[in-house]
Amino acid sequence: MVSKFARITASLAILSTLFLAGCSNSSESQEQHHTANGDLQEKTGSLSKLPSFLDQASETIRSAYVTASTVTDSLPYIPCYCGCGESAGHESNLNCFIDEIQEDGSVIWDDHGTRCGVCMEIALTTAALKEKGLSTSDIRTYIDQTYAEGYAAPTPTPMPS
């Protein structure tokens, strides 16, 4: 399974790089604040405008955020297994990257994912499996089975319908 995961991750890294080429930060002022647990959140005008806290981040971290922004329909149904449900009040893996997508299309990004390999792995795996045609339910099953042992309790994430 490790080699299959490595292939999926490598394929996704290439795909993420292509998405990243189309995303840029705006030099305009962006709203930032810290949450009670210390995470930094920043509001941008859309999913295509990455937060400024990613300006100095590695290519891997930026790619994880770009990738998460492409699967916002699936990640609300995918739990995170890093412990952020208890420590940060997250409800799904999406919250590790995006706190909220507002009605006007603006996005409140969260920097939690910049510090967590588990968060990034789950988002990247979700996108890779979705690209392969798996349903959100099948992806959820795969993630739950993969992270069942040796990780923190999952976020209280609803099951896909």
KAKAHU-V266364 format. One record per backbone hydrogen bond with DSSP energy under -1.0 kcal/mol. CO is the residue of the C=O (numbers start at 0). NH is the residue of the N-H. If there is no record, write none. Layout:
# KAKAHU-V266364
CO,NH + CO,NH
This chain:
# KAKAHU-V266364
0,4 + 1,5 + 2,6 + 3,7 + 4,8 + 5,9 + 6,10 + 7,11 + 8,12 + 9,13 + 10,14 + 11,15 + 12,16 + 13,17 + 14,18 + 15,19 + 16,20 + 18,21 + 19,22 + 30,42 + 32,40 + 34,37 + 38,34 + 39,110 + 40,32 + 41,108 + 43,106 + 45,48 + 47,23 + 50,53 + 51,54 + 53,56 + 57,61 + 58,62 + 59,63 + 60,64 + 61,65 + 62,66 + 63,67 + 64,68 + 66,69 + 67,70 + 70,73 + 70,74 + 73,76 + 74,77 + 77,92 + 79,154 + 80,151 + 82,86 + 83,87 + 83,89 + 92,95 + 93,96 + 93,97 + 95,112 + 96,109 + 99,107 + 101,104 + 105,101 + 106,43 + 107,98 + 107,99 + 108,41 + 110,113 + 111,114 + 115,119 + 116,120 + 117,121 + 118,122 + 119,123 + 120,124 + 121,125 + 122,126 + 123,127 + 124,128 + 125,129 + 126,130 + 127,131 + 128,133 + 129,132 + 134,138 + 135,139 + 136,140 + 137,141 + 138,142 + 139,143 + 140,144 + 141,145 + 142,146 + 154,156
